[in-house]
Amino acid sequence: MLVVFRAMTETKDRIVNEARELFAKKGYDNVNVNDIASACDIGRRTVYTYFTGKDEIYMAVIETELERLMARMAAVAQADLSPDKKLLEMIFTRLVAIKEVVHRNGSLKADFFQDIMLVEKVRKRFDRKEMGILRRVLNEGVKKGVFHIDNIGLTAQIIHYCLKGLEVPYIKDTLGIGVSDAMAKRIVENILAGALRVTY
């Protein structure tokens, strides 16, 4: 039974990976289920065993990328850093990772902006997890006397939505033109220090 489950998981993962490659090369509109099945060397009916159609496969591709991003953020949250440094590192890890995902996927970059509502649908679970990680880091900072925050949950939400608002200009390279990474980090650090009343 375990062998069968593992084989099914491997097939599903292969469908998602091959679909990501095809979407990246050709764009979402120029790929169909037959193309994905052919790339995986399986029948079209096998694809439908795992997915209801191309939209669901596309959402699985986005979800896989978001899971990788979440793993990177979780690693930073668990790192041996002070809460303020963790938060700063998480912010830049997240922005850089989102940019890498969109640029790595080639034609998917255009689809990312075109189908933003579809992306938002998939992102709901990621958003909840991200706010959970932010709450944990903020809570750690309050307990250690680094942050002075009246409402941790609301603060986590505000940081989360600020980061979402920065994604598009950051991906399109229209944010901070001519500003070095070091200077950008200092600016964000100053904003956080004031907003969270950081104690050094």
N, C-alpha and C positions, 0 to 999 in steps of 0.2 A: 504493500500500500504506500509506504514511504517513497519507494522508487518511482511509482506512478505519479505521485504528487510532485516529486522533484522534476520529473520529465515535463509535467504540465507547466510548472513554474518556469522552467528553462524555455519552453516553447513560447509562453506568453512574453517573457523578457526579450526573446529574440525578435518577436513581432514588433515590440515597442522600439527596440534599438534600430532595427532595419527601417521602420517607419520614420524614426527621427532623422536618419541619414537621407531618406528620400525627400521628406519635407524640407530639409535643409538645402538640398541640391535643387529641387524643382519647385518648391513652394507648395503650400497646402492644396490650392485649387488644381494643380497639375498632377496630383497623385490620387490613385483610386485603390480600392481594396485588392484588385487583381495585381497591381504593381507590388503591393506589400507582400502578398502571398508568393508571388514569383521571386522576390528578393529573398524571402525566407525559405524558398524551395519546398513550400507546402501548398496544399490546395486551398482554394478560396473558402470552402466550407469549414476548414480547420480554423481559419481566422475568425469566422463567425461563431465558433465554439467558445472563443474567449472574449470577443467584442461584438457589440451590436452593429457597428459600422465605423466609418472613417472618423467621425466626430469623437467617438469614444476612444479610439486609438490616439487621436491628437491630444485629447485631455490626459491620457495616460502618459504620453511623452512629456507634457508640461509638468504633470505630477511627479514624474521621476526626477526631472531637473530640480524641482522645488525640494524634493526629499534630500537631494545632494546638498543643496544650499542650507537646508535645516541642519544637516549633520555638521557642516562647517561652523555654523553659528553655535550649535550645542557644544562643539569642541572648544570654542573660545570661551563660552560661559563657564566651562569646567576648568579652564586653565588657571594656573597659579598666578593670578594677577589681582591687583586691588580692584574693587567694584567699578571705580571710575574708569580705569584703564580697560577693563573688560568691556564696558559699555561702548567706549570709543572704538575699540578693536572690532566689536560686533557690528557697529554701524558701517565701518569701512569694509569689513569682510562681506557684509550683505550687499552693499552697493557694487563692489568689484565683482562679486560672484554673479549677480543678476546681469551685469554688463557682459561678463564672459559667456553666460548661457545664451544670451540673445545673439551676440556676435559669432559664437562658435556654430550656431545653427543656421548661418547663412541666410537663405531665403525665408527662414522662419522669423527672421528679424522683422520683416515687413508684416507678416501674418500676426506677430505679437501685438503690433499696434492696430492692425486692421480688425482683429478679433478680440479686442480688449475685454469685451463682456464675457466671452467664452473663457478667457484666461482668468477673469475675476471669479467665475463660477468654480473653477478648479482650485483657486487660491484660498478659498474660505478656510479649509482645514489648516493650510500653512499659516494663514493669518492668526488663527487661534493659537497654534503652537508657538509662533513668534512672540505673541503677546504674553504667553506663559513664561517663556524664557526671559523676556524683558522684566516681567514682574519678579521673577526669582533673583535676578541681578540687582534690581532696585531694592528689593527687600533685604538682600545681603548688605547692600550699601547703607541702608537705614540702620540695620542692626549693628553695623560696625561704626556708625556715627560719621560715615563719609558723606551720605546724602541726607538732606533735610526735606522730606516730601510729605505733604498733607494727605495725598490720596495716591497710593502706589498703583492701583488698577487704572485709574484715569490717566496718570502720568505715562504708564506703559502704552495705553491706547494712543495718546497724543504723539509719542515718539514713533510708534508704528506707522501712524498716518502721515507724519512728516516724512518718514523714509519712503513711503509709497509715492508721495508727491515729488520726491527728488529723483525717482527712478528714470522717468522718461528723459528729462534734461541730462541726466548723468549718462544714460545709454547713448543718447544722440550727441554727446560731447559738447553740449551747449552750456553746461554748468561750470563756472569757474575757468573760463578760457584764459590761458596764460598763467594760471595759479598753480604752483607746485604742490605735490602731494603733502609735503611737510607743512606748507602754509595752510592748506585746506584742513589738515588735522588740527593745527593750532586754533583755527577759527571755530571748528566744531567743538573742540575742547573748551574754549572760552564760552561758547553758547551753553554747553552742558553745565559748566561750572556755575554760571549765573542762574540757569533755570532750575538746577537741582540743589543749589546752594551747597556746592561741594566744599568740604572741609579738608584742607591739606595739612 
